[in-house]
Amino acid sequence: MGSYTPLWKRAIPPAAPDLVARPELVRRFDSAVRRPVTHVCAAPGYGKTTQLAMWARSRAVGVTWYSLDGRDRDPAMFAAGLLAAVGEKLPLDAHRALPAQHGPDAASDRTADATAEAIAEAVERALTEPLVLVLDGCEDLAGLSAALLTALTRQLPPRLHLVLATRTPAPVALA
């Protein structure tokens, strides 16, 4: 179970030189982060990542980024990457709880809940100020990684707000 997360996956994407400013979207994102989870969904090429990145750079409150891809279907990679984005390491007990296989069974749900709890506790200890974590490309999650994100949305630390950006409906159960 590797925990290496490349820096490019944690970087806010650069702005394009011909970017069209959309102040109304920035205002909407600002008001959306008053809730624990925000879901932004649009087809490829509609500018989700571009607009979220522009918004992230304009924020006075901290914003961090994690770009998901197929490697994040491995729940250990996903959990480690998510924590790396907030400046933490996956607790060893959480690493041990994550199996290599990630099927949709009751044991996986229990594992996801326990791991989400460990992640939430680690994030809560780490954060002294509010933080927005943008998870870009959540449609790449499946199995235990998706279950882990679902469980985390139910156990979010009070200082953490999640923004889920997807090209398709989120692979997580959102309340």
C-alpha positions as CSV (number, residue, x, y, z in Angstrom):
1,M,0.0,0.0,0.0
2,G,1.9,3.0,-1.2
3,S,1.2,6.4,0.2
4,Y,3.1,8.6,-2.2
5,T,1.0,11.4,-3.6
6,P,2.6,13.4,-6.4
7,L,2.6,17.2,-5.7
8,W,0.8,17.9,-9.0
9,K,-2.3,16.0,-7.6
10,R,-2.3,18.5,-4.7
11,A,-1.7,21.7,-6.7
12,I,-4.5,24.1,-7.6
13,P,-4.5,24.1,-11.4
14,P,-3.0,27.1,-13.1
15,A,-5.2,29.8,-14.6
16,A,-5.5,29.9,-18.4
17,P,-4.4,33.3,-19.9
18,D,-7.7,33.7,-21.7
19,L,-9.9,32.9,-18.6
20,V,-13.3,34.5,-18.6
21,A,-14.0,35.8,-15.1
22,R,-17.4,34.7,-13.7
23,P,-18.0,36.7,-10.5
24,E,-21.5,35.2,-10.1
25,L,-20.0,31.7,-9.9
26,V,-17.4,32.9,-7.4
27,R,-20.2,34.3,-5.2
28,R,-22.1,31.1,-5.4
29,F,-19.1,29.0,-4.4
30,D,-18.5,31.4,-1.5
31,S,-22.1,30.9,-0.2
32,A,-21.9,27.1,-0.9
33,V,-19.0,26.6,1.5
34,R,-21.3,27.5,4.4
35,R,-22.5,24.0,4.2
36,P,-20.3,20.9,5.0
37,V,-20.3,19.5,1.4
38,T,-20.7,21.1,-2.0
39,H,-21.1,19.1,-5.2
40,V,-20.2,20.7,-8.5
41,C,-21.2,18.5,-11.5
42,A,-21.0,19.4,-15.2
43,A,-19.9,17.6,-18.4
44,P,-16.3,17.5,-19.4
45,G,-15.1,20.9,-20.9
46,Y,-17.7,23.0,-19.1
47,G,-15.1,24.7,-16.9
48,K,-15.6,23.1,-13.4
49,T,-11.9,22.8,-12.6
50,T,-11.0,26.1,-14.2
51,Q,-13.7,28.0,-12.2
52,L,-13.1,26.2,-9.0
53,A,-9.4,26.9,-9.3
54,M,-10.1,30.6,-10.0
55,W,-12.3,30.7,-6.9
56,A,-9.7,28.8,-4.8
57,R,-7.1,31.4,-5.6
58,S,-9.5,34.3,-4.6
59,R,-10.3,32.9,-1.2
60,A,-9.1,34.5,2.0
61,V,-9.8,31.3,3.9
62,G,-7.5,28.3,3.1
63,V,-8.3,26.1,0.2
64,T,-6.4,22.9,-0.7
65,W,-6.8,20.7,-3.7
66,Y,-6.6,17.0,-4.6
67,S,-7.0,15.8,-8.2
68,L,-8.3,12.3,-8.2
69,D,-7.6,9.7,-10.9
70,G,-7.9,5.9,-11.3
71,R,-5.1,5.3,-8.7
72,D,-7.5,6.6,-6.1
73,R,-9.7,3.5,-6.5
74,D,-7.1,2.0,-4.2
75,P,-8.5,3.1,-0.8
76,A,-5.1,3.4,0.8
77,M,-3.9,5.7,-2.0
78,F,-7.1,7.8,-1.8
79,A,-7.0,8.1,2.0
80,A,-3.3,8.9,2.0
81,G,-3.7,11.5,-0.8
82,L,-6.7,13.1,0.9
83,L,-4.7,13.5,4.1
84,A,-1.6,14.7,2.2
85,A,-3.8,17.5,0.8
86,V,-4.5,18.8,4.3
87,G,-0.9,18.3,5.4
88,E,-1.3,15.1,7.4
89,K,-0.3,11.4,7.1
90,L,-2.7,8.5,7.2
91,P,-2.6,7.1,10.7
92,L,-1.0,3.6,10.8
93,D,-4.1,2.0,12.3
94,A,-6.1,3.3,9.4
95,H,-3.6,2.0,6.9
96,R,-3.9,-1.5,8.4
97,A,-7.7,-1.4,8.2
98,L,-7.7,-0.8,4.5
99,P,-7.7,-4.1,2.5
100,A,-6.2,-4.4,-0.9
101,Q,-9.5,-5.5,-2.4
102,H,-12.5,-3.2,-2.1
103,G,-15.8,-4.8,-2.7
104,P,-19.2,-3.4,-1.8
105,D,-20.0,-5.6,1.2
106,A,-20.9,-4.9,4.8
107,A,-17.3,-5.5,5.9
108,S,-16.2,-2.8,3.4
109,D,-18.8,-0.4,4.8
110,R,-17.5,-1.0,8.4
111,T,-13.9,-0.6,7.2
112,A,-14.9,2.6,5.4
113,D,-16.6,4.0,8.5
114,A,-13.6,3.1,10.8
115,T,-11.1,4.6,8.3
116,A,-13.2,7.7,7.8
117,E,-13.3,8.2,11.6
118,A,-9.5,7.9,11.8
119,I,-9.2,10.4,8.9
120,A,-11.7,12.8,10.5
121,E,-9.8,12.6,13.8
122,A,-6.4,13.2,12.1
123,V,-7.8,16.2,10.2
124,E,-9.5,17.6,13.3
125,R,-6.2,17.5,15.2
126,A,-4.3,19.1,12.2
127,L,-6.7,22.0,11.5
128,T,-6.6,25.2,13.5
129,E,-8.4,27.2,10.9
130,P,-11.3,26.4,8.6
131,L,-10.2,24.7,5.4
132,V,-11.9,23.9,2.1
133,L,-10.7,20.7,0.4
134,V,-11.6,20.5,-3.3
135,L,-11.7,16.9,-4.6
136,D,-11.6,17.2,-8.3
137,G,-12.6,14.2,-10.4
138,C,-14.6,12.2,-7.8
139,E,-16.2,10.2,-10.5
140,D,-12.9,8.2,-10.6
141,L,-13.7,6.7,-7.2
142,A,-15.3,3.2,-6.8
143,G,-15.7,0.5,-4.3
144,L,-14.2,1.1,-0.9
145,S,-12.8,4.5,-1.9
146,A,-16.3,5.7,-2.7
147,A,-17.6,4.2,0.5
148,L,-14.8,5.9,2.4
149,L,-15.7,9.3,0.9
150,T,-19.4,8.7,1.7
151,A,-18.5,7.8,5.3
152,L,-16.2,10.9,5.6
153,T,-19.1,13.2,4.4
154,R,-21.1,11.9,7.4
155,Q,-18.2,12.5,9.9
156,L,-16.6,15.7,8.6
157,P,-14.6,17.7,11.2
158,P,-16.3,21.1,11.8
159,R,-13.4,23.0,10.3
160,L,-13.3,21.0,7.0
161,H,-15.6,21.7,4.0
162,L,-15.5,19.4,1.0
163,V,-16.1,20.4,-2.5
164,L,-16.7,17.4,-4.8
165,A,-16.2,18.1,-8.5
166,T,-17.5,15.5,-10.9
167,R,-18.2,15.0,-14.6
168,T,-21.0,12.6,-13.7
169,P,-23.2,12.2,-10.6
170,A,-21.1,11.7,-7.5
171,P,-20.2,8.1,-6.7
172,V,-21.0,8.9,-3.1
173,A,-24.2,9.0,-1.2
174,L,-24.8,12.6,-0.3
175,A,-27.4,13.6,2.2
